[in-house]
Amino acid sequence: MRVSDIGRAERNPRRRVAIVYGAPAGIGGLGLQAASALQALAFDGAEVHAFGPGRAAEWPWPAPLPQVIWHEPPPSVAARSARYPWARWRTGQLQFHRDSALGAWAANEVANLRPQLCYAFTQVGLETLQWASAARVSTVLDNPNGHIRNFRKICEQESLRWCTAKYYGHPTEAMVQRVEREYELGDRVRVSSRWAKSSMAAHGVADEKIYAFGQPLNLSRFRPFDDTRVPEGPLHVCFVGSLDLRKGFVYLLRAMKLLGPRFVKLEIVGATGDRWCRKLFENERMGLDIECAPGDPLAAYHRAELLALPSLEDGFGFAVGEAMACGLPVIVTDCCGASEWVRPDETGWVIPAGQAEALAGALDHAMRRRGELRPMGRVAREDVERRASLQCLSAVSSWVYGISGLRLS
């Protein structure tokens, strides 16, 4: 933090806000949620201090980069969590150590700053929330997924089912306990969907402290591609997201097998996950028409006729909104927060989670209605335009500053 920044903060002590986040702002789903929170917090001119792993080189929203004072941890914080030889096999423990180290560093910096409001993301917010509780500072906890215990339960069940192995990934039981303590300490909990709110409440978080606010999209970047070609051959489907058990990718591959190897051409944009998921993916993809690579999903949206995201637990699911913004109908499960954006048979299909047969049925229905997919996508785009512009961030801003009592100029 520069000396001039400190002086400016001291002159406006009633407008100082701290946000603690754990993924680079603007990169990936968690990073997009961090970026939207930063945009909302800076919406009304508050002095926002961001404590976390930096930001993307290109800001993900069409709005200008918000006026934020960025604080990044020293290299020693990240290096400290990478010293463990077991990290290759116990990725969940590594995530726990990384987040705990980042959280401890951020809390020390926040205590020195002494803001009037703290906005913290789960996994990295515990120490800041503890300081804020002692200092009687208002807090908001941002929970990007459903309840952390349900998250772990799904991963454990799927690991035993498909990998016949104990689950060593994220979240560990230690992480579950850490996040549950964050739930207790946060004055309010922000989630991104009604599904996430229901998940939280079902696992014991007081309903009156949970608030659901939707996420914005970059509607200028994610927009339909003018394509006059008549689709033929296999149904061209895309899947966007990491190949981890929680995303339900194996059910999509099983659905493709049920329909036959030439029915669907699948394009996957995302990382191949941990060693167990990579092995599972390689076994299940045999005989299927699949392309898989990480990177920017925009071109894949434009090549596809349909998005399928068979998540077993997903607080929102940016891929669903991005695909709809690009004019695609979508297939999602009832355990994905973005399913509330989908109008069944009008903009897509909502199916039960964890059922390959239901997913195969939706894909078969899409193929039989192939000539209607583009009109469905146009309606999906119209729906997204109404609910996902950057104006929705003003509601988040008003809520955050309203409950905190922080007066802005």
N, C-alpha and C positions, 0 to 999 in steps of 0.2 A: 504494500500500500504506500503511495507517495505521500510526502509531507503535506503537499497541498490538499490531498484528499482528506487527511486527518483534520486539517484546519476547517475544511468545508463541513465535515461531519460534526465537529464541535459547535459550529455556528448554527446548525439545524438539528439539535439533538432530538426533537420530537418527530422527525421524519426519517429516522434511520431504521432500515430493515435488513435483516440477514436471511439468506436462503442457503441451505446446506443440501447438496445433491451429489449423487454417486456415479453418474454416467456423463460423459462429455455432452454438453448441451447441444442438441441438434443432431445427434448421431444415434440411430436406432430408436426403438420405441421408448425406452426409458429416457434417452436423451431428448427426444421430441417433447416428452412431458415436462422435463426440466426447462426446456426452452420456452414452452408455452407459459409455465409458471413465472419465469423471469419476465416475459413480455407483459403478463398481467400485473405483476407487482410494480413494474415501472410505468404502468399505464397512466397513473395520476400524478406522476412527478415525484414520487418518493425516492429517497436516496437508497438504492439497493446495493448491498454488498453480497456477492456470490462466492461461496466457499465450496470448491469442488474441482474436478479434473478438467477445467477449461471448457472450450466450446469448439464447434465445427468451424472450419475456415470460411464456409459459406453459410450464412444464417438461414434457417429453414423457412422463414416466413417472408412474405413480400414486404412487410413493414420494415422500417429502418431498424438497425441493431439498437436495442434498448440501452438507455443510459445506465450502465451497470459498472460498478467497481469490482473487477475480477481479482479473486485471491486463489491462487493455485498452490497445492501442497508442495513442499520441497521434495526432490527426488528420493530422499531418504525414507519418506513415508511409504511410497510404492515399493521401494527396494526391500523394506523391512518385511513386507508380506510375501516376498518371492524367495525367501531363503530356505524354504522348507522342501526337503527332497521328496516328500510324499505328495507334493502338489499335483504331479501328473496323474495320480490315481484318485486323490480325494479333492476333487475340484470344489466341492461344497465348503470344505474347511478353508481352502485358499480364499474363496469369496468372503467367508466370515472374517478372516484375518485382514483382508484388504479393507473391507467396510469398517471394521472396528478401528483400524489405524487411521483411516480418513476421518471417521467420526470424532476420535480423540483429538486429532490435530485441529479440526474445524471448531470444536467446542472451546479450545484454548484461545483461538483467534476471536471467536464470537464474544467470549468473556472479556477480552481486552477492548473490543469495540463497544460493548454494552448497548446493543440496539434496543428499540422499543417494541419490536415484533420479530419473531423467529418463524420462518417457514422452512420445514425440514422434510426431506423424503425418508421413507422407511429404509431401514438397514444402516443408514449413516447418521441418523438424527438423534440417537439415544443420548449421547453425552451433552449435546446442545439442549435437548429438552430437559435434562436433569438440571443444567445450569439455569435455564429459564424458569423452571419451577421454583428453584430456590430464590431467584431474583425477582419473582412475581412478574415475569414478562409474558405477554400473550403469545400463544403458539398455535400454528396450524401444521398438522402432519399430513403429508401427501402420500396416499397409499395407491400405487399404480395398478395393483392386482386385486384379486379377492383376498380373503383372510389368509394369512401366511400358513396357518395350520392346514387349511384345505389344500393349499398349494403343495405342501410337503406330502400330504396323504395321497394326492393324485400321482405324484412322482414315484412314491414308494410302490403303489399298486401297479403302475405301468411298468416299473422296472422288474418286478417279480413276474409279471405276465409275459413280457416280451424278451427280457434279458435273463430271466431266472437268476437274478443276482440282487444282493442287497444294494440299496441306493446310496451312493456316496456323493451325489451332486448337490447342487444348491436347491432348496435351503436345507441346511443341517438342523438338527434339533436345537443346537445352540443358537442358530440364527432365528428359529421360530420363537424361542424364549426372549431373545433380544427384541424382536419386532413386537411381540405381545406386550413387552414393557413400554415400548414406544406408544402403542395404542392407549395404554393407561395414562401416560404423561401428557399426550397432546390434548390441548383444550378442545380442538375441533379436528375432525378427520375429513380430508377431501378425497373423494374417489371420482372416477370418470364415467360411471354408468350406474343405472339402477341395479343391474346384476351384481356389481361389486358391492354396493350398499347392502343388498340382501345377504351376500356371502359374509360380510362383516357382522351384520346383526345376528345371523344364524349361529355364529360362533362366539357370541357373548358381548360384542362391543355395543355399547348403549346406542340405540337407534337415534336418539336426539342429538348426538354429537357427530353424526355422519352426514355429509352433504355431497350430493352428486352434481358435478358440473361437466358437461361435455367438452371434448377437445376440438380445437380448430384444425383446419387443413390449409395447405397452400393451394388454393383453388386456381391460382394463376399457373402454377407448375403442373399440377395434376389436373389435366383436362382431356377431353376426348380427342382421339386421333382420327382425322378424316380418312376413312378407308372404304373404298367402294367395291372391294373384292367380295365375291360371293363365297362364303365359307364352304369348304368341301373336305372330305377325308375325315380323320379323327377329330373329335371335339378338342379344341385347343384350350387347355385349362392352365392357370398359373397358381402357384402357392408361394407366398412371400413370408419369410420368417425363418428363424433358426430351426434346424431339425433336432428339436429336443422333444422328449416324451410328452411334455405338457401341451405342445402344439398339435398333437394327434396325427402326425404325418403318416404313421403306419396304417391308420384306418383309411387314409386316402389311397395308399398303395394297395391295400386289400380290396377296396372298392373297385379299383381299376382291374384287378385280377378277376373279380366277380363278373365284370362286364366283358372281359376278353381283352387280350393285349393290343388289339388294333382299334379299340373304341375311343380311347383318350390319349392325346399327346400332352404330357405334363412338363411345364417349365417351372423349375424351382429357383428362387432367388433367395439365398441365405446360406449361412455357415452350416457345416455338417455336424455340429454339436460335439459331444464328448466321444471317447473311444467306443463306448457301448452303443451309442446312437449311430455312429458311423458304420459299425459292423452290422447293426440291425438294418440300416438303410441299404447297404450293399447287398445283403441277403434278400431283402424284400423287393428290390428293384429289378431283379433278374427277369428277363423276358418282357419288360415293360418299356414303353417309349418315353424316356425321361431325360431331360437336360437339367443340370444342376450347377450353379455357380453363384458366388457372392457378388455383391455390387449394387448398382442403382436399379430399382425395380421398374422405373418408368417405361423403358422400352418393352419389358415383359408385359406390362399392363396393356400397352398398345398392340402387342402381337396377339394377346389372348382374346377369347370370347367370353370368358367366365373366370372368376376367382373362387377357389375353394380354400377355406380356412377352418379345418375341423378341430378347433381348440377344445381342450378338456378343462381349461381354466385360463381365462384371459380378462383382465379388468376392463380393457377397451378393445384394442386391435386396430392400429392405424392402417394396416394393409386393407382392411375392409373399407374404410372411408376413402382411402386413396384410390382403390379400384373403382368404387362407385363414382368418384369425382372424374375418373377417366372414362366413364360411360360403360362400365361393366356391371352386369348382374352378379350376384354373389351367392355362395353357399356357405353358411356359417352354422355353428351349433348354438344350442340354448345355454351354453356355458361361456359365451363370449359376450362381453359388454356391448360391442357394436351391433349385436343382433337386434337391438332395439331400433336401429336405423333401417332395418330391412322390412319391407312390406311383402309378406309371403305371396308368391305367384305374380307379384307386380314388379318388384325389383330384385327378387331372389328367393332363396329357400332357407328356412331355419329348421334344422334337424336335431334329433337327440344326440348328445355327445357320446362318443365311444361306440358307435354303431356303424360298422362298415356297410351293412345292408341298407340302412337308411341313406347313407351317402351315395351308394351305388344307385339307389332309386332316384335321388335328386339329379344325379348326372344323366341318367337315362331320360328323365323328364325334360332336362335341358336340351338333350339331343333331339327329342321329339318336337320340341318347340324352338328349334334352332333359328328358324326364320323370325322369331319374336325376340331374340336375345338383344339385338341392337335397340329396338324400341324400349325394352325393359331397362337397358343401360341409360337411355336418355332420361327416363323418369328418375332413375337412381341419381343421376347428375343433378337434376332439379331439386331433389330432396336434400342432397348434401349442400347445395348452395344456400338453402334456407336455414340450415342448422349449424354449419361448420365454418362460417366466415370469422375473421379475427374480431368481429364485434362481440362474439360470445365471451371474449376475455374481459370485457368491461364488467360483466356480471360477476366474474371471479374477483376482480379488483374491488368492486363495491362490497362484496361479501367479506373478503379478507379484512379490509380496513374498517368495515362497519362493526364486525365483532370485536376487533381489537381496540376500537376507540381512538385509533391513531388519526390525528387531525392533519390534513394535507392542505397545502396552499395551491 
